């Protein structure tokens, strides 16, 4: 059915389409008003190697130089940042950070893209905190940054890296001022409105489809009701009564 045919159906069945559309508007308004506004803050951390590199120079008592294993391969800082991103994204770590599924406060530690399976493209770690209040968004971002620093230190101690070769981490971009996010509210309202419009069209076309059989049934009933009257008229004509 073309566009104008659809419009004609809606006009003919306005008593079905209009209530359904008003219900869709109500559902969209309810959805928009009930979903809270969230605030998001972002920070960027940068990993740096010591000026002496990942190797301590040998001394007479230690002929073999000491090497930081995390820096003993190409793109060492990239790999170290990937390790931190993976650790901070595990379900156990999320639970340890006090974040619950479906809760109002969340955080994300990424490499700047949505593909967490790929290695970081540089020694950068992106941290994002989100919550229903600006203070809580900043708090969870700060908590994630502190935990990243602890995890980096712990892993360097686990591989027995010399203290002088430790990778350090600093805030290239401190947590930004939390900004309100309206995207979730708008998406929810748009989804409710879209589903309501579809329901309105379906109801209108259903009413249009049912109107044909119902009209035929009513016409047949009317014809059956007229038959006794016609018979009486024929009898009257013959008898003259």
ABEGO torsion letter per residue (X at the ends): XBAAAAAAAAAAAAAAAAAAAAAAAAAAAAAAAABBBBBBBBBBBBBBBBAAEABBBBBAABABBBBBAAAABBGAAAAAAAAAAAAAABAAAAAAAGBBBGBABBBBBBAGBABAABBBABABBBBBBBBABAAAAAAAAAAAAAAAAAAAAAAAAAAGBBAAABBBBBBABBBBBBBBBAAAAAAAAAAAAAAAAAAAAAAAAAAAAAAAAAAAAAAAAAAAAAAAAAAAAAAAAAAGX
